[in-house]
Amino acid sequence: MSVFNPECTSNYFQVQDIDPSECTGGNPYGFKCRIKVAGSTFGFDGLDMCDLQAMKGEINKAMTHARRARREWEGAQE
């Protein structure tokens, strides 16, 4: 079951864009992330588009690896 199940209101994961007028260093894209799981909250600001792309890439790699491993495991069960 997903940790971020929509029925579970105590856990959440949010990525929000920051108003361009609040961004620093001339970068028009700014993001912040908030994660809450099992009562622990983690947040960070100052992400840019490259950071989000890097995070997305790592998530995609993990999902691809998991799918391959699952197919191999299912093949071995036959």
DADA-V662769 format. One record per residue. N is the residue number from 0. RES is the residue in three letters. PHI is phi in whole degrees, -180 to 180 (NA if undefined). D_FIRST is the distance of its C-alpha to the first C-alpha in Angstrom with 1 decimal. Layout:
# DADA-V662769
N & RES & PHI & D_FIRST
N & RES & PHI & D_FIRST
This chain:
# DADA-V662769
0 & MET & NA & 0.0
1 & SER & -68 & 3.8
2 & VAL & -67 & 6.5
3 & PHE & -103 & 8.7
4 & ASN & -55 & 7.4
5 & PRO & -57 & 11.0
6 & GLU & -77 & 11.1
7 & CYS & -99 & 10.8
8 & THR & -79 & 14.3
9 & SER & -83 & 14.7
10 & ASN & -109 & 12.8
11 & TYR & -156 & 14.2
12 & PHE & -138 & 15.4
13 & GLN & -132 & 18.8
14 & VAL & -124 & 21.5
15 & GLN & -124 & 24.8
16 & ASP & -83 & 28.2
17 & ILE & -101 & 31.2
18 & ASP & -52 & 34.4
19 & PRO & -53 & 36.7
20 & SER & -69 & 39.5
21 & GLU & -97 & 37.4
22 & CYS & -76 & 36.8
23 & THR & -112 & 39.1
24 & GLY & 72 & 40.9
25 & GLY & 78 & 41.5
26 & ASN & -85 & 37.9
27 & PRO & -77 & 37.1
28 & TYR & -113 & 33.4
29 & GLY & -138 & 31.5
30 & PHE & -138 & 27.9
31 & LYS & -132 & 26.0
32 & CYS & -130 & 22.4
33 & ARG & -132 & 20.6
34 & ILE & -131 & 17.4
35 & LYS & -133 & 16.3
36 & VAL & -140 & 13.7
37 & ALA & 51 & 14.3
38 & GLY & 86 & 17.8
39 & SER & -99 & 18.9
40 & THR & -116 & 20.1
41 & PHE & -133 & 21.2
42 & GLY & -144 & 23.4
43 & PHE & -150 & 25.9
44 & ASP & -115 & 28.5
45 & GLY & 84 & 30.9
46 & LEU & -75 & 28.8
47 & ASP & -119 & 30.6
48 & MET & -59 & 29.8
49 & CYS & -63 & 30.1
50 & ASP & -61 & 27.6
51 & LEU & -64 & 25.0
52 & GLN & -64 & 26.0
53 & ALA & -65 & 25.7
54 & MET & -63 & 22.1
55 & LYS & -61 & 21.2
56 & GLY & -61 & 23.0
57 & GLU & -67 & 21.2
58 & ILE & -64 & 17.8
59 & ASN & -62 & 19.2
60 & LYS & -61 & 20.7
61 & ALA & -64 & 17.5
62 & MET & -66 & 15.8
63 & THR & -63 & 19.0
64 & HIS & -61 & 19.2
65 & ALA & -63 & 15.8
66 & ARG & -63 & 16.8
67 & ARG & -63 & 20.2
68 & ALA & -62 & 19.0
69 & ARG & -65 & 16.9
70 & ARG & -62 & 20.0
71 & GLU & -64 & 22.2
72 & TRP & -63 & 20.2
73 & GLU & -64 & 20.2
74 & GLY & -63 & 23.9
75 & ALA & -72 & 24.7
76 & GLN & -78 & 23.3
77 & GLU & -76 & 25.8
